[in-house]
Amino acid sequence: MRKIKSQSLSDEVKQEIMQHISSTFDGKDNKLPTEEQFAQMLGVSRITIRTALNDLANDGIIFRRQGKGTFVNPQAVSMKVQFNPVSLFSDMIVQCGYQSSVRLLKTTMTTADEVLASRLNIPTDSEVIVAKKIFLADKKPCAFCEDFFAAAILKDPADIKLMKDYPNSLFDFLSLRCGRKIEWDRTEILTVTNKDVPELTENFQCGDAIKSFLLLDCINFDGNDRPIVYSKEYVDTNYIKFNSIRQKVYRP
């Protein structure tokens, strides 16, 4: 494990502990080092370690037992794709055992209607860029994504031509080219069919069949809690299956 340069980044500590779990958990001994041991290993304070461990406990990745210690949740380690925190689609596809590839289908300009303006907190009729791409698992379509963001956040309008250089993540493009880093999202989980969204028939090669898809309807925010990207992500659960561990709350 490497030293953490910044003692205030508990998220980075959390990632390092996750990496430690991935590389050391053998399915038998699931007890983790103590807070003090982790603090020495990573070069951060026990308070930072405690914050990271509490976050992992809330995610269901570990169990914290009073007087006994901290333990890995074997069920969490065996999960391929967790819904929270969510990975890039390209990483999810690999985690599910497939070879990943992606195609940027097209990038267009439109104007915001009332719904889109509300999602992005911009005036109605503002110019909006729409990017559509398809993710493939072993060369078969498994996820179709529509991303919408205000054209005004482009520092140089010509940069839109560079989006093709960032096929796996629009967020990388927005961070590096526009200085807008996405840090969290709000997601509504829905189901649709290709009959509801005809574009899915062509993108997923459904033919005459009616097929169901998971729709992740997302608003993505930056560090100042400003909505930057509105996304509609259609997922074929034959390829990508989300998993979640939920803590139970008991009322006295």
Secondary structure in CASP SS format (residue, H / E / C, confidence):
PFRMAT SS
TARGET T0000
AUTHOR 0000-0000-0000
METHOD secondary structure of the structure
MODEL  1
M C 1.00
R C 1.00
K C 1.00
I C 1.00
K C 1.00
S C 1.00
Q C 1.00
S C 1.00
L C 1.00
S H 1.00
D H 1.00
E H 1.00
V H 1.00
K H 1.00
Q H 1.00
E H 1.00
I H 1.00
M H 1.00
Q H 1.00
H H 1.00
I H 1.00
S H 1.00
S H 1.00
T H 1.00
F C 1.00
D C 1.00
G C 1.00
K C 1.00
D C 1.00
N C 1.00
K E 1.00
L C 1.00
P C 1.00
T C 1.00
E H 1.00
E H 1.00
Q H 1.00
F H 1.00
A H 1.00
Q H 1.00
M H 1.00
L H 1.00
G C 1.00
V C 1.00
S C 1.00
R H 1.00
I H 1.00
T H 1.00
I H 1.00
R H 1.00
T H 1.00
A H 1.00
L H 1.00
N H 1.00
D H 1.00
L H 1.00
A H 1.00
N H 1.00
D C 1.00
G C 1.00
I C 1.00
I E 1.00
F E 1.00
R E 1.00
R E 1.00
Q C 1.00
G C 1.00
K C 1.00
G E 1.00
T E 1.00
F E 1.00
V E 1.00
N C 1.00
P H 1.00
Q H 1.00
A H 1.00
V H 1.00
S H 1.00
M C 1.00
K C 1.00
V C 1.00
Q E 1.00
F C 1.00
N C 1.00
P C 1.00
V C 1.00
S C 1.00
L C 1.00
F H 1.00
S H 1.00
D H 1.00
M H 1.00
I H 1.00
V H 1.00
Q H 1.00
C C 1.00
G C 1.00
Y C 1.00
Q C 1.00
S E 1.00
S E 1.00
V E 1.00
R E 1.00
L E 1.00
L E 1.00
K E 1.00
T E 1.00
T E 1.00
M E 1.00
T E 1.00
T E 1.00
A C 1.00
D C 1.00
E H 1.00
V H 1.00
L H 1.00
A H 1.00
S H 1.00
R H 1.00
L H 1.00
N C 1.00
I C 1.00
P C 1.00
T C 1.00
D C 1.00
S C 1.00
E E 1.00
V E 1.00
I E 1.00
V E 1.00
A E 1.00
K E 1.00
K E 1.00
I E 1.00
F E 1.00
L E 1.00
A E 1.00
D C 1.00
K C 1.00
K E 1.00
P E 1.00
C E 1.00
A E 1.00
F E 1.00
C E 1.00
E E 1.00
D E 1.00
F E 1.00
F E 1.00
A E 1.00
A H 1.00
A H 1.00
I H 1.00
L C 1.00
K C 1.00
D C 1.00
P H 1.00
A H 1.00
D H 1.00
I H 1.00
K H 1.00
L H 1.00
M H 1.00
K H 1.00
D H 1.00
Y C 1.00
P C 1.00
N C 1.00
S C 1.00
L H 1.00
F H 1.00
D H 1.00
F H 1.00
L H 1.00
S H 1.00
L H 1.00
R H 1.00
C H 1.00
G C 1.00
R C 1.00
K C 1.00
I E 1.00
E E 1.00
W E 1.00
D E 1.00
R E 1.00
T E 1.00
E E 1.00
I E 1.00
L E 1.00
T E 1.00
V E 1.00
T E 1.00
N C 1.00
K C 1.00
D C 1.00
V C 1.00
P C 1.00
E H 1.00
L H 1.00
T H 1.00
E H 1.00
N H 1.00
F C 1.00
Q C 1.00
C C 1.00
G C 1.00
D C 1.00
A C 1.00
I C 1.00
K C 1.00
S E 1.00
F E 1.00
L E 1.00
L E 1.00
L E 1.00
D E 1.00
C E 1.00
I E 1.00
N E 1.00
F E 1.00
D E 1.00
G C 1.00
N C 1.00
D C 1.00
R C 1.00
P E 1.00
I E 1.00
V E 1.00
Y E 1.00
S E 1.00
K E 1.00
E E 1.00
Y E 1.00
V E 1.00
D C 1.00
T C 1.00
N C 1.00
Y C 1.00
I C 1.00
K C 1.00
F C 1.00
N E 1.00
S C 1.00
I C 1.00
R C 1.00
Q C 1.00
K C 1.00
V C 1.00
Y C 1.00
R C 1.00
P C 1.00
END
